[in-house]
Amino acid sequence: MRYLLMYPLKLWRPLAGLFSTLFLITPTSAQKPIDIDPITLNLGRFDDALEKIPANLKIISIEEIERSGATNVPELLSRYAGVFTSMDFFGNGSDSAKVDLRAFGSVADENTLILIDGRRVKDNDLSTVNWSSIPLKFIERIEILRGGGAVLYGRGATAGVINIVTMSPGKRDNFVEIEGTTGTYNTDSGAIAGSFGTDKYGLMVNTQGYSSDNYRTNNKETRQAGQLAYKFYGESIETSIQIGTSQQNVRLPGALNIQPSNGTDEVLSLGRRGSTTPNDFSRAIENYLTGGLDVDAGDSQAIINFGWRSSNDESFFDAFNDTYAERDRETWHVSPRLRRAFNVGSIEHDIKLGMDYERWSVTRNVSDAEQNISDPHNIFKSEQRNYGLYVENTIGISDLWALSVGARWDEQTQSAIDTFDANAPGAAAKFESQAPAKDQKISVSGYELNLKRELQIGRYVGVSTNKSYRLANVDEIGATGEFDASFNKVFQFLRPQISHTHQLFFGRNAPQYTYNVNLYQIDTRDEIRLDLLTTGAGNTNFPLTKRQGFEAQTSFMGPHFSVSSAYVYTKAKFSRGTTGTHNLTGKTIPLTPKHTFNFNGTYRFPKNVDLSLDFNYFSEQVMDNDEPNIMHTNIPDYSVTNLKLSRKTDGWKFGAGVSNLFDREYHSYAVASGFTATRFGVYPLPERVIYLTIGKTFGTK
C-alpha cells in the first residue's frame, strides 16, 4: 500500500474519507449485499459469479453493445474507463488498431492480453489483433480485468485482460438472423447467423463479409469470416468444438509526412485523403480449430481445452526499399485445469490448478517483389515453446469478505535462424546480411493478492497487488532486422519485462445504477520498447517506467433512457534511462493521453425506437518514437461525437447512424522519424460517415 500513498494528497484526502466510510460500516447496516441478477463470467478460467471474484472487473453486456452505436470492437472498448484505442490508422477498427489498458502506447498489444472465448488470438510478433474477424454482431459479452493477469494467463497481461465471449450454441435455440449495412465510402457489409439446438446439443453457424473503399486513397479493403460451433450437453459433461476462418485484403495508404524545417506538408499538398504509397498492400488468411471437455462433479471440476491456429500473410512496402514478404505462422496449445471447492471450518476455499502449453512457429521469406518470392534473399525461422503452471485459491472469509492468492511459473524456449542469399534477385540493393543463429531459455514467475469486501446496497471495495511479466516477441529480437553498433545483423534476445501493479478500487453494482472508481500504479523495470536513437539498439530494455492513474465510470438506466460517463487521468513517465544522447528521466511515454472523457446517452421513444448519442474526448499525446519528447509538436487533442437511431419490431431491426457527427478533421496517431529531425508522419481519420442497417430474425433466440 505504500505505493498508493504516492498519489497527490489533494486526490487522496476525499477518497480516504469515502474509503473509510464504506469500509467501517456497522454490522447493522452491512448484513448482506442486495439481490441482483447473478452475472457469470469466464475470466477465471472457469465459470464464476461476478460477486465471488475479488478482482477489478468490468462486464460489457449484450444490451450495452446493442445500445452503444459502435461499429467495431475497438470503437466499443474505447468508451469504457481505462481503455484507449491507439494506432487506428484507417478509422474502421481494422487490424491496425491497438487496444490499450493503462497507458502502454505503442506496445499496448504486448501488455494487454486479448482473448476470444478464453483463447489467445495474437501471434508472438508485432502484428496486431485481427479485429476485422470479430464482428460485434456475434459477441455475447466482453469481460475486462484491470491490472495484471499473469497468474491465470501468463505473459503479456501486465495491464490486464480483455476476454471477448462470442455467442455459443444454446439449448433449444432455433433461429436464423440476417443483417446488412451500407454506408459512406462505398462501404457494404452483411452477416448471417443461425443456431439450432435441443436439450442435448447446440449448433451455431455464422458468416460475415465486408467491403469498403475507406477514407484514404489506396485503402480499399475486403474481408470475410466464418465460424461453426458445436456443443454437447450431458448431465455432468459438456463438450465443444469450434472451427473458423477469416481473410482480409487491404491496400495501405501510408503516412502523410510533415517536416516544418523544409516546408514539407503532404496533408496540404495531397489532401487529407491522399497517399504516397500506391503499391503497398497486405493480405492475410487465418484458420483455427478449438475444442474442450468440461466435467463437473459438484465440488470438483475438470476442464481441458486445446487449439490450433494457422495464418499466412503477404505484404509489400514500397517505402522500405521494395520489400515483399510472406509469413506463415502456426500455433498449438493445450490447457488442462482442475478446480476443487471445500470448507475448512466456516472458511470457503476454491482452488484452481492448471497448466498451459503452447508451441508457436514462424517462417518469413523476404524478396524485392512478389514474382521473386520463390527465390528470397532472406529466410527467417523461429520456434517458441511455453510451459506454464499456476495455482489460485479464492477464500470466502465470510459472506462479505473474499481473498484470492495465486502464483505462476513459466518457462519459455526460443530459437531463431536467419539465412541470406546475396545472389537472389534484388539482394545487391539491400542493406542486409545474415544474423548468426541464436536460442534462449527463460524462466519467470508471477503472483497476485486480491482482497474485496461486499458492502450494503451492492457496494464493494477492494485492493490488489500483483507481479506480471512479458517476454520479447520474434520481431523484437530481430525477425524484421536488428543491427549492432557496427551495423551487423544480429538477434537481440532481451531480458524479461517485470511489472508490479498496486490498485485500490470501489464501486456499486445495482440493477439501475452502477459506478466504479480505480486508482493504480504500475512500476516496470526492463520495459521492452523500440529505441531508434541509440545506434545498434533496435528494440531494447528501458530501465524503469511508472504509470499512475485514476479511472471513474458511472451509469444509470431508467425505464426509458440510460446514460453513462467515464473519466480517466493518466500519468505515464520514464523514471530513468537514456536514448541516444537524451536523458529520459521524467519524460512522458508516447501515445498516452493524460485525460480522456466519454459520455453515452440513449433514449427510448414509443414503439421501441432508440436514439443514442456518444461523445469521446482525448487530450494531446506525445507522438510515437518521441520517447525523449523533443518534437516541437504533439498529436493534438480531439473529440468525436456519434449518433445512432434504431428500432426493433416483430423480428426486424432498422438502424441509421452518423460517426463523427460534427465532421471533425483529426488524427489519433502520428510517428516521429527515426532518421530525420523534425520530420513526422500522420494518419488522417475519416470525417463524417453515414450508414444504414437492416436485419431480420426468424425463429426464437
Rosetta blueprint (number, residue, H / E / L):
1 M L
2 R L
3 Y L
4 L H
5 L H
6 M H
7 Y L
8 P L
9 L H
10 K H
11 L H
12 W H
13 R H
14 P H
15 L H
16 A H
17 G H
18 L H
19 F H
20 S H
21 T H
22 L H
23 F H
24 L L
25 I L
26 T L
27 P L
28 T L
29 S L
30 A L
31 Q L
32 K L
33 P L
34 I L
35 D L
36 I L
37 D L
38 P L
39 I L
40 T E
41 L E
42 N L
43 L L
44 G L
45 R L
46 F L
47 D L
48 D E
49 A E
50 L H
51 E H
52 K H
53 I L
54 P L
55 A L
56 N L
57 L E
58 K E
59 I E
60 I E
61 S E
62 I H
63 E H
64 E H
65 I H
66 E H
67 R H
68 S H
69 G L
70 A L
71 T L
72 N L
73 V H
74 P H
75 E H
76 L H
77 L H
78 S L
79 R L
80 Y L
81 A L
82 G L
83 V E
84 F E
85 T E
86 S E
87 M L
88 D L
89 F L
90 F L
91 G L
92 N L
93 G L
94 S L
95 D L
96 S L
97 A L
98 K E
99 V E
100 D E
101 L E
102 R L
103 A L
104 F L
105 G H
106 S H
107 V H
108 A H
109 D H
110 E H
111 N L
112 T E
113 L E
114 I E
115 L E
116 I E
117 D L
118 G L
119 R E
120 R E
121 V L
122 K L
123 D L
124 N L
125 D L
126 L L
127 S L
128 T L
129 V L
130 N L
131 W H
132 S H
133 S H
134 I L
135 P L
136 L H
137 K H
138 F H
139 I E
140 E E
141 R E
142 I E
143 E E
144 I E
145 L E
146 R E
147 G L
148 G L
149 G L
150 A H
151 V H
152 L H
153 Y H
154 G L
155 R L
156 G L
157 A L
158 T L
159 A L
160 G E
161 V E
162 I E
163 N E
164 I E
165 V E
166 T E
167 M L
168 S L
169 P L
170 G L
171 K L
172 R L
173 D L
174 N E
175 F E
176 V E
177 E E
178 I E
179 E E
180 G E
181 T E
182 T E
183 G E
184 T L
185 Y L
186 N L
187 T E
188 D E
189 S E
190 G E
191 A E
192 I E
193 A E
194 G E
195 S E
196 F E
197 G E
198 T L
199 D L
200 K L
201 Y E
202 G E
203 L E
204 M E
205 V E
206 N E
207 T E
208 Q E
209 G E
210 Y E
211 S E
212 S E
213 D L
214 N L
215 Y L
216 R L
217 T L
218 N L
219 N L
220 K L
221 E E
222 T E
223 R E
224 Q E
225 A E
226 G E
227 Q E
228 L E
229 A E
230 Y E
231 K E
232 F E
233 Y E
234 G L
235 E L
236 S L
237 I E
238 E E
239 T E
240 S E
241 I E
242 Q E
243 I E
244 G E
245 T E
246 S E
247 Q E
248 Q E
249 N E
250 V E
251 R E
252 L L
253 P L
254 G L
255 A L
256 L E
257 N E
258 I E
259 Q E
260 P H
261 S H
262 N H
263 G L
264 T E
265 D E
266 E H
267 V H
268 L H
269 S H
270 L H
271 G L
272 R L
273 R L
274 G L
275 S L
276 T L
277 T L
278 P L
279 N L
280 D L
281 F E
282 S E
283 R E
284 A E
285 I E
286 E E
287 N E
288 Y E
289 L E
290 T E
291 G E
292 G E
293 L E
294 D E
295 V E
296 D E
297 A L
298 G L
299 D L
300 S E
301 Q E
302 A E
303 I E
304 I E
305 N E
306 F E
307 G E
308 W E
309 R E
310 S E
311 S E
312 N E
313 D E
314 E E
315 S E
316 F E
317 F E
318 D L
319 A L
320 F L
321 N L
322 D L
323 T E
324 Y E
325 A E
326 E E
327 R E
328 D E
329 R E
330 E E
331 T E
332 W E
333 H E
334 V E
335 S E
336 P E
337 R E
338 L E
339 R E
340 R E
341 A E
342 F E
343 N E
344 V E
345 G L
346 S L
347 I E
348 E E
349 H E
350 D E
351 I E
352 K E
353 L E
354 G E
355 M E
356 D E
357 Y E
358 E E
359 R E
360 W E
361 S E
362 V E
363 T E
364 R E
365 N E
366 V E
367 S E
368 D L
369 A L
370 E H
371 Q H
372 N H
373 I L
374 S L
375 D L
376 P L
377 H L
378 N E
379 I E
380 F E
381 K E
382 S E
383 E E
384 Q E
385 R E
386 N E
387 Y E
388 G E
389 L E
390 Y E
391 V E
392 E E
393 N E
394 T E
395 I E
396 G E
397 I L
398 S L
399 D L
400 L L
401 W E
402 A E
403 L E
404 S E
405 V E
406 G E
407 A E
408 R E
409 W E
410 D E
411 E E
412 Q E
413 T E
414 Q E
415 S E
416 A E
417 I E
418 D E
419 T E
420 F E
421 D L
422 A L
423 N L
424 A L
425 P L
426 G L
427 A H
428 A H
429 A H
430 K L
431 F L
432 E L
433 S L
434 Q L
435 A L
436 P L
437 A L
438 K E
439 D E
440 Q E
441 K E
442 I E
443 S E
444 V E
445 S E
446 G E
447 Y E
448 E E
449 L E
450 N E
451 L E
452 K E
453 R E
454 E E
455 L L
456 Q H
457 I H
458 G H
459 R E
460 Y E
461 V E
462 G E
463 V E
464 S E
465 T E
466 N E
467 K E
468 S E
469 Y E
470 R E
471 L L
472 A L
473 N L
474 V H
475 D H
476 E H
477 I H
478 G H
479 A H
480 T L
481 G L
482 E E
483 F E
484 D L
485 A L
486 S L
487 F L
488 N L
489 K E
490 V E
491 F L
492 Q L
493 F L
494 L L
495 R L
496 P L
497 Q E
498 I E
499 S E
500 H E
501 T E
502 H E
503 Q E
504 L E
505 F E
506 F E
507 G E
508 R E
509 N L
510 A L
511 P L
512 Q L
513 Y E
514 T E
515 Y E
516 N E
517 V E
518 N E
519 L E
520 Y E
521 Q E
522 I E
523 D E
524 T E
525 R E
526 D E
527 E E
528 I E
529 R E
530 L E
531 D E
532 L L
533 L L
534 T L
535 T L
536 G L
537 A L
538 G E
539 N E
540 T E
541 N E
542 F E
543 P E
544 L E
545 T E
546 K E
547 R E
548 Q E
549 G E
550 F E
551 E E
552 A E
553 Q E
554 T E
555 S E
556 F E
557 M E
558 G L
559 P L
560 H L
561 F E
562 S E
563 V E
564 S E
565 S E
566 A E
567 Y E
568 V E
569 Y E
570 T E
571 K E
572 A E
573 K E
574 F E
575 S E
576 R E
577 G L
578 T E
579 T E
580 G L
581 T L
582 H E
583 N E
584 L L
585 T L
586 G L
587 K L
588 T E
589 I L
590 P L
591 L L
592 T L
593 P L
594 K L
595 H E
596 T E
597 F E
598 N E
599 F E
600 N E
601 G E
602 T E
603 Y E
604 R E
605 F E
606 P L
607 K L
608 N L
609 V E
610 D E
611 L E
612 S E
613 L E
614 D E
615 F E
616 N E
617 Y E
618 F E
619 S L
620 E L
621 Q E
622 V L
623 M L
624 D E
625 N L
626 D L
627 E L
628 P L
629 N L
630 I L
631 M L
632 H L
633 T L
634 N L
635 I E
636 P L
637 D L
638 Y E
639 S E
640 V E
641 T E
642 N E
643 L E
644 K E
645 L E
646 S E
647 R E
648 K E
649 T E
650 D L
651 G L
652 W E
653 K E
654 F E
655 G E
656 A E
657 G E
658 V E
659 S E
660 N L
661 L L
662 F L
663 D L
664 R L
665 E L
666 Y L
667 H L
668 S L
669 Y L
670 A E
671 V E
672 A E
673 S L
674 G L
675 F L
676 T L
677 A L
678 T L
679 R L
680 F E
681 G E
682 V E
683 Y L
684 P L
685 L L
686 P L
687 E L
688 R L
689 V E
690 I E
691 Y E
692 L E
693 T E
694 I E
695 G E
696 K E
697 T E
698 F E
699 G E
700 T E
701 K L
